[in-house]
């Protein structure tokens, strides 16, 4: 059985393109940077909620900003999927 170099090269190209797109879709869908950012935001939120006193209202403002940021990250992740 003889397979020409042209046919073998074409098959390899089709294989690479197909799995390149499948792999790219998986990376885009998983959003590792966005999910890591959400983890850090949740950590910051827990720390602020555990902090004592309100510090002139700035702690409460920071908590609200972080909750808004978490919501935006979640929306970004959903949009990308």
DRENDO-143657 format. One record per residue (C-alpha): residue in three letters; chain; x, y, z. Coordinates in steps of 0.5 Angstrom, whole numbers. Layout:
<recs>
   resn   chain       x       y       z
    ALA       A       X       Y       Z
...
</recs>
This chain:
<recs>
   resn   chain       x       y       z
    UNK       A       0       0       0
    UNK       A       3       7      -2
    UNK       A       1      13       0
    UNK       A       3      19      -3
    UNK       A       7      25       1
    UNK       A       2      30      -2
    UNK       A      -4      26       1
    UNK       A       0      25       7
    UNK       A       1      32       8
    UNK       A      -6      34       6
    UNK       A      -9      29      12
    UNK       A      -4      32      17
    UNK       A      -6      39      15
    UNK       A     -14      37      16
    UNK       A     -12      33      22
    UNK       A      -8      39      25
    UNK       A     -13      45      23
    UNK       A     -19      41      26
    UNK       A     -16      39      33
    UNK       A     -13      46      33
    UNK       A     -20      49      33
    UNK       A     -23      44      38
    UNK       A     -17      45      42
    UNK       A     -18      53      42
    UNK       A     -26      52      43
    UNK       A     -24      48      49
    UNK       A     -19      54      52
    UNK       A     -24      59      50
    UNK       A     -30      56      54
    UNK       A     -26      54      60
    UNK       A     -24      61      62
    UNK       A     -18      60      66
    UNK       A     -16      67      67
    UNK       A     -23      69      69
    UNK       A     -24      64      74
    UNK       A     -18      65      77
    UNK       A     -20      72      78
    UNK       A     -26      70      81
    UNK       A     -23      66      86
    UNK       A     -18      72      88
    UNK       A     -24      77      88
    UNK       A     -28      72      93
    UNK       A     -22      71      97
    UNK       A     -22      79      98
    UNK       A     -29      79      99
    UNK       A     -28      74     105
    UNK       A     -23      78     108
    UNK       A     -27      85     108
    UNK       A     -33      81     111
    UNK       A     -28      79     116
    UNK       A     -25      85     118
    UNK       A     -27      89     124
    UNK       A     -31      96     124
    UNK       A     -33     100     117
    UNK       A     -27     105     117
    UNK       A     -31     111     115
    UNK       A     -36     107     110
    UNK       A     -30     105     106
    UNK       A     -30      98     108
    UNK       A     -38      97     106
    UNK       A     -36     101      99
    UNK       A     -30      96      98
    UNK       A     -35      90      99
    UNK       A     -40      93      94
    UNK       A     -35      94      89
    UNK       A     -32      87      89
    UNK       A     -39      84      89
    UNK       A     -40      88      83
    UNK       A     -34      86      80
    UNK       A     -35      78      81
    UNK       A     -42      79      78
    UNK       A     -38      82      72
    UNK       A     -33      77      71
    UNK       A     -39      72      72
    UNK       A     -43      75      66
    UNK       A     -36      75      62
    UNK       A     -35      68      63
    UNK       A     -42      67      61
    UNK       A     -42      71      55
    UNK       A     -35      67      52
    UNK       A     -39      61      53
</recs>
